[in-house]
């Protein structure tokens, strides 16, 4: 035996550690070799129907592909954002077709189901495949086997293949607009506040909304501010409107919000300097700076090496109103007038306020809703005197008397521009507006 003849415990321990390390290295090498792309066919043209849906079910309906992205931050891989059953999906393969030589490579995928599944049987997953060394494939197919006919498999375009210069500074990602969403006035106010604060693009994963909301979305799409990503997740899975599993037979939480957020980060990785992850009823309000650009410049200077900035969420209950800014023509528009809600709930004892984020998308590997799961660089909590999240919604502390709430009129700094811009949108969408 390798360790025979050693008399001291120390020598035995060193010997065991050495053998374990050797076995570990050998196992890692074998694992990497098993994931190396292998040529299985030659002289073929790339066929197969190109997938155009946002969500594509693979055969068996246990794996759903959103989109593949090129990722060379560590090694040359294709990273597919998807949804999988956390127990039943054990093995997947990437099929790469390389032109013009017509070689078809198969690469065994590493399936990484995100840890924030919150008890649901399906969760967001990264399906990661090493790419062929001498090929920059433009499309990939996914199959449960390393054998078969590639012509029968859907093909997915690999995005982010070419590095781009940033076209925008800030992109807001809003995941899962659902429930026949009709909070039209607050949505318009949020969009106009984002633009005042420096946002050039808002990406919305839309499941469904009201007819009136469709008109508003159409206006913002034509304006160039909004990009709508269809999100028909309930066509594939039984979805929950809750974030945690309650043994109710649903498959995935909150309309697949986490998957949408991860896709949005990768979708904007090469075109936006920052990505903002928040909901349509949330606005990151700077207290020390006029806009996000100056705020982020200051925060980056103070926090070198930081790629994730977390902002504290504060509830401004929609049931408590101020008499100011009661604009009569807005009363016919469905939704909440945020300018009338400037009383926020105090912190709850022993409860940590959730946070939302502004991130450098090129440094994020996986994200959850209130924090990143894996990233390069540090995360920093932004102090409340620098910025907070204005979140106008149903009260969490509904029993509190008005005098226990904190009057916070930070939003009113922007009232003049906000009112003018909202009225302009209302008039251009043919909704009632102030004359």
Rosetta blueprint (number, residue, H / E / L):
1 X L
2 X L
3 X L
4 X L
5 X L
6 X L
7 X L
8 X L
9 X H
10 X H
11 X H
12 X H
13 X H
14 X H
15 X H
16 X H
17 X H
18 X H
19 X H
20 X H
21 X H
22 X H
23 X H
24 X H
25 X H
26 X H
27 X H
28 X H
29 X H
30 X H
31 X H
32 X H
33 X H
34 X H
35 X L
36 X L
37 X L
38 X E
39 X E
40 X E
41 X E
42 X L
43 X L
44 X L
45 X L
46 X L
47 X L
48 X L
49 X L
50 X E
51 X L
52 X L
53 X L
54 X L
55 X L
56 X E
57 X E
58 X L
59 X L
60 X L
61 X L
62 X L
63 X E
64 X E
65 X E
66 X E
67 X E
68 X E
69 X E
70 X E
71 X E
72 X L
73 X L
74 X L
75 X L
76 X L
77 X E
78 X E
79 X E
80 X E
81 X E
82 X E
83 X E
84 X E
85 X E
86 X L
87 X L
88 X L
89 X L
90 X L
91 X L
92 X L
93 X E
94 X E
95 X E
96 X E
97 X E
98 X E
99 X L
100 X L
101 X L
102 X L
103 X E
104 X E
105 X E
106 X E
107 X E
108 X E
109 X L
110 X E
111 X E
112 X E
113 X E
114 X L
115 X L
116 X L
117 X L
118 X L
119 X L
120 X L
121 X L
122 X E
123 X E
124 X E
125 X E
126 X E
127 X E
128 X E
129 X E
130 X E
131 X L
132 X L
133 X L
134 X L
135 X L
136 X L
137 X L
138 X L
139 X E
140 X E
141 X E
142 X E
143 X E
144 X L
145 X L
146 X L
147 X L
148 X L
149 X L
150 X H
151 X H
152 X H
153 X L
154 X L
155 X E
156 X E
157 X E
158 X E
159 X E
160 X L
161 X L
162 X L
163 X L
164 X L
165 X L
166 X L
167 X L
168 X E
169 X E
170 X E
171 X E
172 X E
173 X E
174 X E
175 X E
176 X E
177 X E
178 X L
179 X L
180 X L
181 X E
182 X L
183 X L
184 X H
185 X H
186 X H
187 X H
188 X H
189 X H
190 X H
191 X H
192 X H
193 X H
194 X H
195 X H
196 X H
197 X H
198 X L
199 X L
200 X L
201 X E
202 X E
203 X E
204 X E
205 X E
206 X E
207 X L
208 X L
209 X E
210 X L
211 X H
212 X H
213 X H
214 X H
215 X H
216 X H
217 X H
218 X H
219 X H
220 X H
221 X H
222 X H
223 X H
224 X L
225 X L
226 X E
227 X E
228 X E
229 X E
230 X E
231 X L
232 X L
233 X H
234 X H
235 X H
236 X L
237 X L
238 X L
239 X E
240 X L
241 X L
242 X L
243 X L
244 X L
245 X L
246 X L
247 X L
248 X L
249 X L
250 X L
251 X L
252 X E
253 X L
254 X H
255 X H
256 X H
257 X H
258 X H
259 X H
260 X H
261 X H
262 X H
263 X H
264 X H
265 X H
266 X H
267 X H
268 X L
269 X L
270 X L
271 X L
272 X E
273 X E
274 X E
275 X E
276 X E
277 X E
278 X L
279 X L
280 X L
281 X L
282 X E
283 X E
284 X E
285 X E
286 X E
287 X L
288 X L
289 X L
290 X L
291 X L
292 X H
293 X H
294 X H
295 X H
296 X H
297 X H
298 X H
299 X H
300 X H
301 X H
302 X H
303 X L
304 X L
305 X L
306 X E
307 X E
308 X E
309 X E
310 X E
311 X E
312 X E
313 X E
314 X E
315 X E
316 X E
317 X E
318 X L
319 X L
320 X L
321 X L
322 X L
323 X L
324 X L
325 X L
326 X L
327 X L
328 X H
329 X H
330 X H
331 X H
332 X H
333 X L
334 X L
335 X L
336 X L
337 X L
338 X H
339 X H
340 X H
341 X L
342 X L
343 X E
344 X E
345 X L
346 X L
347 X L
348 X L
349 X L
350 X L
351 X L
352 X L
353 X L
354 X L
355 X E
356 X E
357 X E
358 X E
359 X E
360 X L
361 X H
362 X H
363 X H
364 X E
365 X E
366 X E
367 X E
368 X L
369 X L
370 X L
371 X L
372 X E
373 X E
374 X E
375 X E
376 X L
377 X L
378 X E
379 X E
380 X E
381 X E
382 X L
383 X L
384 X L
385 X L
386 X L
387 X E
388 X E
389 X E
390 X E
391 X E
392 X E
393 X E
394 X L
395 X L
396 X L
397 X L
398 X L
399 X L
400 X L
401 X L
402 X H
403 X H
404 X H
405 X L
406 X E
407 X E
408 X L
409 X L
410 X H
411 X H
412 X H
413 X H
414 X H
415 X H
416 X H
417 X H
418 X H
419 X H
420 X H
421 X H
422 X H
423 X H
424 X H
425 X H
426 X H
427 X H
428 X H
429 X L
430 X L
431 X L
432 X L
433 X L
434 X L
435 X L
